[in-house]
Amino acid sequence: MNTPNSDPITLVVNGAPATVGVDADTPLLWVLRQTLGLPGTKFGCGIAACGACTVHLDGVPVPACVTPVSAAVGKAVTTIEGLRGAVAEAVQSSWAALDVPQCGYCQSGQVMSAVALLSANATPSDADINTAMQGNLCRCGAYPRIRAAIHRAAEALPTRQQRST
């Protein structure tokens, strides 16, 4: 991954600039975890099937395990460590209040997807939640608590109409 002949790549991660000397096709996951020391983004499957590695690129959830670091250039990269704001706080509070995690391994990806959902749709239906969360797997089967936590977080947020006034 770190190769002396690589051109430096500059990213904005959690609001701060970061320059890394890696190949452009290096998965963003490994840059975050190994190069930048941000271990909250987990390695699960390596094929974008489990969601444990979910991060936001300009607010959109993406699987970091198959996203080349070059795809993040010029975009805001947000990891679980950098998640901030009212939606993030509502989701994290709901997760804690409902004891969502069991083993916890998938939870950073679950939280990242839930925050993206609620940022786009403050009052999601069960179908909306299913669609938004379908790329996130939980071996422990915490899905009922995840759904309940998303609904609880949505109830804690002002509606879109209230936000714009």
C-alpha positions in Angstrom: 0.0 0.0 0.0 2.6 2.6 1.0 4.8 2.9 -2.0 7.6 5.5 -2.3 6.7 6.1 -6.0 3.1 7.0 -5.3 2.0 10.6 -5.8 0.7 12.0 -2.5 -3.1 12.0 -2.2 -4.8 14.7 -0.2 -8.1 13.9 1.4 -10.4 15.7 3.8 -11.2 13.2 6.6 -13.5 14.2 9.4 -13.0 17.9 8.5 -9.2 17.8 8.5 -6.9 17.6 5.5 -4.8 14.4 5.3 -2.1 13.7 2.8 -1.2 10.0 2.3 1.4 8.3 0.1 -0.5 5.3 -1.2 -1.5 3.9 -4.5 -4.6 5.5 -6.0 -6.4 2.2 -6.1 -5.8 1.4 -2.4 -9.1 0.7 -0.7 -10.2 3.7 1.4 -10.7 1.3 4.3 -7.0 0.5 4.6 -6.0 4.2 4.3 -8.4 5.1 7.1 -7.5 2.2 9.4 -3.8 1.7 8.8 -2.4 4.9 7.4 -4.6 7.4 9.3 -5.2 5.4 12.5 -9.0 5.5 12.4 -10.0 2.0 13.5 -13.7 2.7 13.9 -14.4 1.7 10.3 -14.3 -2.1 10.4 -13.2 -4.7 7.9 -15.9 -7.3 7.5 -16.1 -9.0 4.2 -13.9 -7.1 1.7 -16.6 -7.3 -1.0 -19.1 -4.6 0.0 -21.6 -7.2 1.2 -21.7 -6.6 5.0 -21.6 -2.8 5.6 -19.2 -2.9 8.5 -16.9 -0.5 6.6 -19.5 2.1 5.7 -18.3 5.7 5.7 -19.8 8.9 4.1 -18.4 10.5 1.0 -20.1 13.9 0.9 -22.8 12.5 3.2 -23.5 9.5 1.0 -22.8 6.1 2.6 -20.3 4.0 0.7 -18.4 0.7 1.4 -14.8 1.8 2.2 -13.5 -1.8 1.5 -14.1 -1.5 -2.3 -13.9 2.3 -2.7 -10.5 3.3 -4.0 -8.9 6.2 -2.1 -8.8 8.1 -5.4 -12.6 8.2 -5.4 -12.5 10.2 -2.1 -10.3 13.0 -3.5 -12.2 16.3 -3.4 -15.0 14.9 -1.3 -15.6 15.1 2.5 -14.8 11.7 4.1 -16.6 11.1 7.4 -15.9 8.1 9.6 -17.7 7.0 12.8 -15.0 9.0 14.7 -15.9 12.2 12.9 -19.7 11.9 13.0 -21.2 15.1 14.4 -24.4 17.0 14.5 -28.0 16.7 15.6 -28.8 13.6 13.5 -25.6 11.8 14.6 -26.3 12.6 18.3 -29.9 11.4 18.0 -28.8 8.1 16.4 -26.0 7.5 18.9 -28.3 8.4 21.9 -31.0 6.0 20.6 -28.5 3.3 20.0 -27.3 3.6 23.6 -30.8 3.9 25.1 -32.0 0.8 23.4 -28.8 -1.2 23.9 -28.7 -1.9 20.2 -25.2 -3.5 20.0 -24.5 -7.1 21.1 -21.0 -7.8 19.8 -20.9 -4.3 18.3 -18.7 -5.2 15.3 -21.1 -4.0 12.7 -22.4 -1.1 14.6 -20.2 1.7 13.2 -21.5 0.8 9.7 -25.0 0.6 11.0 -24.8 4.0 12.6 -23.3 5.5 9.5 -26.1 4.2 7.3 -28.8 5.3 9.9 -27.4 8.8 10.0 -27.4 9.1 6.2 -31.0 7.8 6.1 -32.2 10.3 8.7 -30.3 13.2 7.2 -32.2 12.6 4.0 -35.5 11.5 5.5 -36.4 12.6 9.0 -39.6 10.4 9.1 -38.7 7.1 7.5 -41.2 4.3 7.2 -40.2 0.7 7.9 -39.8 0.2 4.1 -37.5 3.2 4.0 -35.4 1.8 6.8 -35.2 -1.6 5.1 -34.0 0.0 1.9 -31.4 2.2 3.6 -30.1 -0.5 5.9 -30.1 -3.5 3.5 -26.4 -3.2 2.9 -25.6 -3.6 6.6 -25.6 -7.1 8.1 -25.6 -8.0 11.8 -24.6 -11.5 12.8 -26.2 -11.0 16.2 -29.6 -10.3 14.7 -30.1 -6.9 16.4 -32.3 -5.8 13.5 -35.5 -5.2 15.7 -33.4 -2.9 18.0 -31.8 -1.2 15.1 -35.1 -0.4 13.5 -36.5 0.8 16.9 -33.5 3.0 17.4 -33.9 4.6 14.0 -37.5 5.3 14.8 -36.6 6.7 18.2 -33.9 8.9 16.7 -36.4 10.2 14.1 -38.8 11.1 16.8 -36.1 13.1 18.6 -35.4 15.2 15.4 -37.4 18.2 14.3 -39.4 17.5 11.1 -38.0 18.8 7.8 -40.6 21.6 7.9 -39.6 22.6 11.4 -35.9 22.6 10.4 -36.4 25.0 7.5 -38.3 27.6 9.5 
